[in-house]
Structure formats: structure tokens, C-alpha cells
Amino acid sequence: MALVTVSAIFLRWLPQHGLPILLLFAVSAAAALAIYLTQRRRYTARSRGLSREKVDADITAVLWTAFAGVALGGLGIAVVLAA
């Protein structure tokens, strides 16, 4: 939900910063969509792990979320400095 809110804020910045803001919007919207689409699978896997008393960390999800955060930060800095 936070990434959807951030996407809306990016669209609000469109008049001030121009079209490069659409790249920020695309990254945050894609990350939000990916999280939403994989949520049921991740919750099911974690609940099965709890019933087995052995929960494995989802390293892939953590790395993709971290990558999206770093990309958004870098792109945000670039857009603000370019304006």
C-alpha cells in the first residue's frame, strides 16, 4: 500500500519535474504490483512453514524489494538534481 501511495505522489510531482518522474512512477508501481501478485504465495509458504515449525527466509523477495528501494532512491536523486 505504501508503494501505491508513493506512486500517486510521484504523479503529483509530474508538473514540477517533467516526464522523468514517470520512470519513478513505473518502478514504484511495478514493485507494488509484484508484491501484490506474489503475496498469496508468500503467505501460504510462511503459514506452511509455521505449521512445520520451520520457516525459511524468502531471500529473493527481500533482495528484489531492496533493489526497488535503491533504484527509487537513485532515480529520485537524479530527477531532483536534474531539475
Backbone atoms as SQL, in Angstrom:
CREATE TABLE atoms (id INTEGER PRIMARY KEY, chain TEXT, resi INTEGER, resn TEXT, atom TEXT, x REAL, y REAL, z REAL);
INSERT INTO atoms VALUES
  (1, 'A', 1, 'MET', 'N', 0.821, -1.182, 0.000),
  (2, 'A', 1, 'MET', 'CA', 0.000, 0.000, 0.000),
  (3, 'A', 1, 'MET', 'C', 0.873, 1.257, 0.000),
  (4, 'A', 2, 'ALA', 'N', 2.002, 1.191, 0.676),
  (5, 'A', 2, 'ALA', 'CA', 2.886, 2.356, 0.726),
  (6, 'A', 2, 'ALA', 'C', 3.440, 2.691, -0.659),
  (7, 'A', 3, 'LEU', 'N', 3.767, 1.673, -1.441),
  (8, 'A', 3, 'LEU', 'CA', 4.293, 1.933, -2.779),
  (9, 'A', 3, 'LEU', 'C', 3.229, 2.510, -3.704),
  (10, 'A', 4, 'VAL', 'N', 1.986, 2.145, -3.505),
  (11, 'A', 4, 'VAL', 'CA', 0.899, 2.733, -4.296),
  (12, 'A', 4, 'VAL', 'C', 0.762, 4.217, -3.941),
  (13, 'A', 5, 'THR', 'N', 0.872, 4.538, -2.660),
  (14, 'A', 5, 'THR', 'CA', 0.818, 5.934, -2.220),
  (15, 'A', 5, 'THR', 'C', 1.982, 6.727, -2.802),
  (16, 'A', 6, 'VAL', 'N', 3.157, 6.141, -2.785),
  (17, 'A', 6, 'VAL', 'CA', 4.334, 6.801, -3.360),
  (18, 'A', 6, 'VAL', 'C', 4.137, 7.035, -4.851),
  (19, 'A', 7, 'SER', 'N', 3.541, 6.076, -5.538),
  (20, 'A', 7, 'SER', 'CA', 3.279, 6.240, -6.971),
  (21, 'A', 7, 'SER', 'C', 2.371, 7.437, -7.231),
  (22, 'A', 8, 'ALA', 'N', 1.358, 7.595, -6.378),
  (23, 'A', 8, 'ALA', 'CA', 0.453, 8.739, -6.525),
  (24, 'A', 8, 'ALA', 'C', 1.178, 10.057, -6.259),
  (25, 'A', 9, 'ILE', 'N', 2.073, 10.052, -5.292),
  (26, 'A', 9, 'ILE', 'CA', 2.854, 11.267, -5.001),
  (27, 'A', 9, 'ILE', 'C', 3.750, 11.601, -6.187),
  (28, 'A', 10, 'PHE', 'N', 4.338, 10.595, -6.801),
  (29, 'A', 10, 'PHE', 'CA', 5.179, 10.852, -7.972),
  (30, 'A', 10, 'PHE', 'C', 4.367, 11.503, -9.088),
  (31, 'A', 11, 'LEU', 'N', 3.155, 11.030, -9.301),
  (32, 'A', 11, 'LEU', 'CA', 2.318, 11.645, -10.334),
  (33, 'A', 11, 'LEU', 'C', 1.999, 13.101, -9.999),
  (34, 'A', 12, 'ARG', 'N', 1.904, 13.409, -8.719),
  (35, 'A', 12, 'ARG', 'CA', 1.648, 14.791, -8.317),
  (36, 'A', 12, 'ARG', 'C', 2.849, 15.677, -8.644),
  (37, 'A', 13, 'TRP', 'N', 4.047, 15.102, -8.651),
  (38, 'A', 13, 'TRP', 'CA', 5.271, 15.849, -8.955),
  (39, 'A', 13, 'TRP', 'C', 5.490, 16.041, -10.455),
  (40, 'A', 14, 'LEU', 'N', 4.684, 15.416, -11.276),
  (41, 'A', 14, 'LEU', 'CA', 4.872, 15.460, -12.722),
  (42, 'A', 14, 'LEU', 'C', 4.950, 16.885, -13.279),
  (43, 'A', 15, 'PRO', 'N', 4.083, 17.817, -12.881),
  (44, 'A', 15, 'PRO', 'CA', 4.190, 19.176, -13.442),
  (45, 'A', 15, 'PRO', 'C', 5.496, 19.905, -13.064),
  (46, 'A', 16, 'GLN', 'N', 6.020, 19.633, -11.875),
  (47, 'A', 16, 'GLN', 'CA', 7.238, 20.325, -11.440),
  (48, 'A', 16, 'GLN', 'C', 8.513, 19.735, -12.032),
  (49, 'A', 17, 'HIS', 'N', 8.562, 18.411, -12.183),
  (50, 'A', 17, 'HIS', 'CA', 9.805, 17.754, -12.585),
  (51, 'A', 17, 'HIS', 'C', 9.771, 17.164, -13.993),
  (52, 'A', 18, 'GLY', 'N', 8.632, 17.146, -14.630),
  (53, 'A', 18, 'GLY', 'CA', 8.554, 16.696, -16.017),
  (54, 'A', 18, 'GLY', 'C', 8.457, 15.185, -16.178),
  (55, 'A', 19, 'LEU', 'N', 8.694, 14.754, -17.396),
  (56, 'A', 19, 'LEU', 'CA', 8.495, 13.353, -17.778),
  (57, 'A', 19, 'LEU', 'C', 9.410, 12.339, -17.090),
  (58, 'A', 20, 'PRO', 'N', 10.621, 12.704, -16.632),
  (59, 'A', 20, 'PRO', 'CA', 11.426, 11.692, -15.931),
  (60, 'A', 20, 'PRO', 'C', 10.749, 11.119, -14.685),
  (61, 'A', 21, 'ILE', 'N', 9.801, 11.839, -14.142),
  (62, 'A', 21, 'ILE', 'CA', 9.058, 11.348, -12.981),
  (63, 'A', 21, 'ILE', 'C', 8.288, 10.079, -13.331),
  (64, 'A', 22, 'LEU', 'N', 7.920, 9.912, -14.603),
  (65, 'A', 22, 'LEU', 'CA', 7.178, 8.713, -14.999),
  (66, 'A', 22, 'LEU', 'C', 8.004, 7.443, -14.791),
  (67, 'A', 23, 'LEU', 'N', 9.322, 7.556, -14.865),
  (68, 'A', 23, 'LEU', 'CA', 10.184, 6.405, -14.589),
  (69, 'A', 23, 'LEU', 'C', 10.082, 6.012, -13.117),
  (70, 'A', 24, 'LEU', 'N', 10.066, 6.995, -12.227),
  (71, 'A', 24, 'LEU', 'CA', 9.877, 6.712, -10.805),
  (72, 'A', 24, 'LEU', 'C', 8.513, 6.076, -10.562),
  (73, 'A', 25, 'PHE', 'N', 7.501, 6.620, -11.222),
  (74, 'A', 25, 'PHE', 'CA', 6.156, 6.061, -11.095),
  (75, 'A', 25, 'PHE', 'C', 6.136, 4.602, -11.558),
  (76, 'A', 26, 'ALA', 'N', 6.778, 4.322, -12.682),
  (77, 'A', 26, 'ALA', 'CA', 6.783, 2.959, -13.232),
  (78, 'A', 26, 'ALA', 'C', 7.480, 1.979, -12.295),
  (79, 'A', 27, 'VAL', 'N', 8.610, 2.376, -11.732),
  (80, 'A', 27, 'VAL', 'CA', 9.345, 1.482, -10.828),
  (81, 'A', 27, 'VAL', 'C', 8.525, 1.200, -9.574),
  (82, 'A', 28, 'SER', 'N', 7.957, 2.243, -8.969),
  (83, 'A', 28, 'SER', 'CA', 7.196, 2.032, -7.734),
  (84, 'A', 28, 'SER', 'C', 5.903, 1.267, -8.006),
  (85, 'A', 29, 'ALA', 'N', 5.231, 1.544, -9.103),
  (86, 'A', 29, 'ALA', 'CA', 4.006, 0.810, -9.435),
  (87, 'A', 29, 'ALA', 'C', 4.315, -0.657, -9.751),
  (88, 'A', 30, 'ALA', 'N', 5.417, -0.917, -10.446),
  (89, 'A', 30, 'ALA', 'CA', 5.793, -2.297, -10.755),
  (90, 'A', 30, 'ALA', 'C', 6.151, -3.067, -9.481),
  (91, 'A', 31, 'ALA', 'N', 6.850, -2.419, -8.574),
  (92, 'A', 31, 'ALA', 'CA', 7.188, -3.071, -7.306),
  (93, 'A', 31, 'ALA', 'C', 5.925, -3.371, -6.499),
  (94, 'A', 32, 'ALA', 'N', 5.000, -2.417, -6.453),
  (95, 'A', 32, 'ALA', 'CA', 3.749, -2.628, -5.732),
  (96, 'A', 32, 'ALA', 'C', 2.952, -3.777, -6.357),
  (97, 'A', 33, 'LEU', 'N', 2.899, -3.818, -7.675),
  (98, 'A', 33, 'LEU', 'CA', 2.174, -4.881, -8.363),
  (99, 'A', 33, 'LEU', 'C', 2.819, -6.247, -8.115),
  (100, 'A', 34, 'ALA', 'N', 4.137, -6.301, -8.154),
  (101, 'A', 34, 'ALA', 'CA', 4.838, -7.564, -7.912),
  (102, 'A', 34, 'ALA', 'C', 4.590, -8.068, -6.491),
  (103, 'A', 35, 'ILE', 'N', 4.613, -7.168, -5.529),
  (104, 'A', 35, 'ILE', 'CA', 4.339, -7.555, -4.150),
  (105, 'A', 35, 'ILE', 'C', 2.910, -8.065, -4.027),
  (106, 'A', 36, 'TYR', 'N', 1.978, -7.366, -4.633),
  (107, 'A', 36, 'TYR', 'CA', 0.568, -7.764, -4.553),
  (108, 'A', 36, 'TYR', 'C', 0.337, -9.132, -5.202),
  (109, 'A', 37, 'LEU', 'N', 0.938, -9.362, -6.375),
  (110, 'A', 37, 'LEU', 'CA', 0.702, -10.611, -7.101),
  (111, 'A', 37, 'LEU', 'C', 1.353, -11.820, -6.427),
  (112, 'A', 38, 'THR', 'N', 2.415, -11.618, -5.662),
  (113, 'A', 38, 'THR', 'CA', 3.097, -12.746, -5.015),
  (114, 'A', 38, 'THR', 'C', 2.717, -12.895, -3.545),
  (115, 'A', 39, 'GLN', 'N', 1.845, -12.039, -3.063),
  (116, 'A', 39, 'GLN', 'CA', 1.502, -12.035, -1.645),
  (117, 'A', 39, 'GLN', 'C', 0.878, -13.348, -1.185),
  (118, 'A', 40, 'ARG', 'N', -0.081, -13.858, -1.918),
  (119, 'A', 40, 'ARG', 'CA', -0.759, -15.097, -1.501),
  (120, 'A', 40, 'ARG', 'C', 0.223, -16.270, -1.446),
  (121, 'A', 41, 'ARG', 'N', 1.089, -16.378, -2.440),
  (122, 'A', 41, 'ARG', 'CA', 2.074, -17.468, -2.451),
  (123, 'A', 41, 'ARG', 'C', 3.010, -17.365, -1.255),
  (124, 'A', 42, 'ARG', 'N', 3.472, -16.156, -0.965),
  (125, 'A', 42, 'ARG', 'CA', 4.387, -15.974, 0.163),
  (126, 'A', 42, 'ARG', 'C', 3.704, -16.261, 1.492),
  (127, 'A', 43, 'TYR', 'N', 2.461, -15.806, 1.664),
  (128, 'A', 43, 'TYR', 'CA', 1.738, -16.059, 2.908),
  (129, 'A', 43, 'TYR', 'C', 1.459, -17.550, 3.089),
  (130, 'A', 44, 'THR', 'N', 1.112, -18.221, 2.012),
  (131, 'A', 44, 'THR', 'CA', 0.858, -19.661, 2.085),
  (132, 'A', 44, 'THR', 'C', 2.123, -20.412, 2.479),
  (133, 'A', 45, 'ALA', 'N', 3.241, -20.054, 1.879),
  (134, 'A', 45, 'ALA', 'CA', 4.509, -20.707, 2.203),
  (135, 'A', 45, 'ALA', 'C', 4.897, -20.464, 3.659),
  (136, 'A', 46, 'ARG', 'N', 4.689, -19.260, 4.158),
  (137, 'A', 46, 'ARG', 'CA', 5.036, -18.957, 5.548),
  (138, 'A', 46, 'ARG', 'C', 4.107, -19.686, 6.516),
  (139, 'A', 47, 'SER', 'N', 2.826, -19.785, 6.189),
  (140, 'A', 47, 'SER', 'CA', 1.902, -20.491, 7.090),
  (141, 'A', 47, 'SER', 'C', 2.215, -21.990, 7.125),
  (142, 'A', 48, 'ARG', 'N', 2.598, -22.545, 5.981),
  (143, 'A', 48, 'ARG', 'CA', 3.017, -23.962, 5.981),
  (144, 'A', 48, 'ARG', 'C', 4.286, -24.133, 6.797),
  (145, 'A', 49, 'GLY', 'N', 5.192, -23.177, 6.687),
  (146, 'A', 49, 'GLY', 'CA', 6.415, -23.235, 7.484),
  (147, 'A', 49, 'GLY', 'C', 6.134, -23.158, 8.973),
  (148, 'A', 50, 'LEU', 'N', 5.167, -22.337, 9.351),
  (149, 'A', 50, 'LEU', 'CA', 4.804, -22.242, 10.767),
  (150, 'A', 50, 'LEU', 'C', 4.217, -23.557, 11.277),
  (151, 'A', 51, 'SER', 'N', 3.400, -24.202, 10.453),
  (152, 'A', 51, 'SER', 'CA', 2.809, -25.468, 10.886),
  (153, 'A', 51, 'SER', 'C', 3.874, -26.569, 10.984),
  (154, 'A', 52, 'ARG', 'N', 4.925, -26.489, 10.155),
  (155, 'A', 52, 'ARG', 'CA', 6.043, -27.446, 10.226),
  (156, 'A', 52, 'ARG', 'C', 7.067, -27.047, 11.277),
  (157, 'A', 53, 'GLU', 'N', 6.894, -25.833, 11.824),
  (158, 'A', 53, 'GLU', 'CA', 7.839, -25.250, 12.779),
  (159, 'A', 53, 'GLU', 'C', 9.222, -25.052, 12.164),
  (160, 'A', 54, 'LYS', 'N', 9.240, -24.727, 10.881),
  (161, 'A', 54, 'LYS', 'CA', 10.489, -24.436, 10.178),
  (162, 'A', 54, 'LYS', 'C', 10.168, -23.446, 9.056),
  (163, 'A', 55, 'VAL', 'N', 10.432, -22.175, 9.293),
  (164, 'A', 55, 'VAL', 'CA', 10.136, -21.125, 8.322),
  (165, 'A', 55, 'VAL', 'C', 11.439, -20.699, 7.660),
  (166, 'A', 56, 'ASP', 'N', 11.474, -20.808, 6.350),
  (167, 'A', 56, 'ASP', 'CA', 12.648, -20.385, 5.597),
  (168, 'A', 56, 'ASP', 'C', 12.504, -18.915, 5.200),
  (169, 'A', 57, 'ALA', 'N', 13.613, -18.208, 5.217),
  (170, 'A', 57, 'ALA', 'CA', 13.595, -16.804, 4.805),
  (171, 'A', 57, 'ALA', 'C', 13.419, -16.716, 3.295),
  (172, 'A', 58, 'ASP', 'N', 12.665, -15.734, 2.859),
  (173, 'A', 58, 'ASP', 'CA', 12.450, -15.517, 1.426),
  (174, 'A', 58, 'ASP', 'C', 13.464, -14.479, 0.951),
  (175, 'A', 59, 'ILE', 'N', 14.668, -14.931, 0.710),
  (176, 'A', 59, 'ILE', 'CA', 15.776, -14.047, 0.339),
  (177, 'A', 59, 'ILE', 'C', 15.494, -13.316, -0.966),
  (178, 'A', 60, 'THR', 'N', 14.878, -13.996, -1.913),
  (179, 'A', 60, 'THR', 'CA', 14.587, -13.384, -3.204),
  (180, 'A', 60, 'THR', 'C', 13.675, -12.172, -3.059),
  (181, 'A', 61, 'ALA', 'N', 12.627, -12.302, -2.266),
  (182, 'A', 61, 'ALA', 'CA', 11.695, -11.188, -2.071),
  (183, 'A', 61, 'ALA', 'C', 12.395, -10.009, -1.391),
  (184, 'A', 62, 'VAL', 'N', 13.242, -10.308, -0.423),
  (185, 'A', 62, 'VAL', 'CA', 13.968, -9.242, 0.280),
  (186, 'A', 62, 'VAL', 'C', 14.920, -8.525, -0.673),
  (187, 'A', 63, 'LEU', 'N', 15.625, -9.276, -1.495),
  (188, 'A', 63, 'LEU', 'CA', 16.575, -8.655, -2.428),
  (189, 'A', 63, 'LEU', 'C', 15.868, -7.819, -3.485),
  (190, 'A', 64, 'TRP', 'N', 14.747, -8.308, -4.031),
  (191, 'A', 64, 'TRP', 'CA', 14.007, -7.529, -5.034),
  (192, 'A', 64, 'TRP', 'C', 13.425, -6.249, -4.431),
  (193, 'A', 65, 'THR', 'N', 12.940, -6.345, -3.198),
  (194, 'A', 65, 'THR', 'CA', 12.405, -5.149, -2.540),
  (195, 'A', 65, 'THR', 'C', 13.529, -4.147, -2.257),
  (196, 'A', 66, 'ALA', 'N', 14.673, -4.649, -1.825),
  (197, 'A', 66, 'ALA', 'CA', 15.821, -3.769, -1.590),
  (198, 'A', 66, 'ALA', 'C', 16.284, -3.121, -2.893),
  (199, 'A', 67, 'PHE', 'N', 16.318, -3.895, -3.964),
  (200, 'A', 67, 'PHE', 'CA', 16.715, -3.350, -5.264),
  (201, 'A', 67, 'PHE', 'C', 15.748, -2.254, -5.710),
  (202, 'A', 68, 'ALA', 'N', 14.446, -2.482, -5.521),
  (203, 'A', 68, 'ALA', 'CA', 13.452, -1.467, -5.893),
  (204, 'A', 68, 'ALA', 'C', 13.638, -0.203, -5.067),
  (205, 'A', 69, 'GLY', 'N', 13.919, -0.350, -3.783),
  (206, 'A', 69, 'GLY', 'CA', 14.150, 0.816, -2.922),
  (207, 'A', 69, 'GLY', 'C', 15.380, 1.598, -3.320),
  (208, 'A', 70, 'VAL', 'N', 16.455, 0.901, -3.624),
  (209, 'A', 70, 'VAL', 'CA', 17.686, 1.572, -4.057),
  (210, 'A', 70, 'VAL', 'C', 17.480, 2.250, -5.410),
  (211, 'A', 71, 'ALA', 'N', 16.776, 1.576, -6.306),
  (212, 'A', 71, 'ALA', 'CA', 16.500, 2.171, -7.621),
  (213, 'A', 71, 'ALA', 'C', 15.646, 3.423, -7.490),
  (214, 'A', 72, 'LEU', 'N', 14.631, 3.366, -6.649),
  (215, 'A', 72, 'LEU', 'CA', 13.784, 4.545, -6.437),
  (216, 'A', 72, 'LEU', 'C', 14.574, 5.693, -5.826),
  (217, 'A', 73, 'GLY', 'N', 15.427, 5.383, -4.875),
  (218, 'A', 73, 'GLY', 'CA', 16.260, 6.431, -4.260),
  (219, 'A', 73, 'GLY', 'C', 17.205, 7.062, -5.254),
  (220, 'A', 74, 'GLY', 'N', 17.898, 6.241, -6.024),
  (221, 'A', 74, 'GLY', 'CA', 18.830, 6.757, -7.016),
  (222, 'A', 74, 'GLY', 'C', 18.145, 7.556, -8.101),
  (223, 'A', 75, 'LEU', 'N', 17.050, 7.034, -8.612),
  (224, 'A', 75, 'LEU', 'CA', 16.302, 7.750, -9.635),
  (225, 'A', 75, 'LEU', 'C', 15.717, 9.061, -9.084),
  (226, 'A', 76, 'GLY', 'N', 15.240, 9.027, -7.847),
  (227, 'A', 76, 'GLY', 'CA', 14.694, 10.229, -7.237),
  (228, 'A', 76, 'GLY', 'C', 15.731, 11.323, -7.095),
  (229, 'A', 77, 'ILE', 'N', 16.916, 10.946, -6.654),
  (230, 'A', 77, 'ILE', 'CA', 18.005, 11.926, -6.544),
  (231, 'A', 77, 'ILE', 'C', 18.369, 12.485, -7.913),
  (232, 'A', 78, 'ALA', 'N', 18.452, 11.598, -8.894),
  (233, 'A', 78, 'ALA', 'CA', 18.803, 12.046, -10.252),
  (234, 'A', 78, 'ALA', 'C', 17.763, 13.010, -10.816),
  (235, 'A', 79, 'VAL', 'N', 16.492, 12.713, -10.602),
  (236, 'A', 79, 'VAL', 'CA', 15.427, 13.580, -11.137),
  (237, 'A', 79, 'VAL', 'C', 15.444, 14.948, -10.460),
  (238, 'A', 80, 'VAL', 'N', 15.619, 14.958, -9.147),
  (239, 'A', 80, 'VAL', 'CA', 15.610, 16.228, -8.409),
  (240, 'A', 80, 'VAL', 'C', 16.835, 17.067, -8.787),
  (241, 'A', 81, 'LEU', 'N', 17.998, 16.428, -8.915),
  (242, 'A', 81, 'LEU', 'CA', 19.206, 17.188, -9.282),
  (243, 'A', 81, 'LEU', 'C', 19.171, 17.675, -10.715),
  (244, 'A', 82, 'ALA', 'N', 18.490, 16.950, -11.596),
  (245, 'A', 82, 'ALA', 'CA', 18.404, 17.342, -12.996),
  (246, 'A', 82, 'ALA', 'C', 17.463, 18.516, -13.205),
  (247, 'A', 83, 'ALA', 'N', 16.541, 18.731, -12.284),
  (248, 'A', 83, 'ALA', 'CA', 15.550, 19.797, -12.450),
  (249, 'A', 83, 'ALA', 'C', 16.098, 21.158, -12.108);
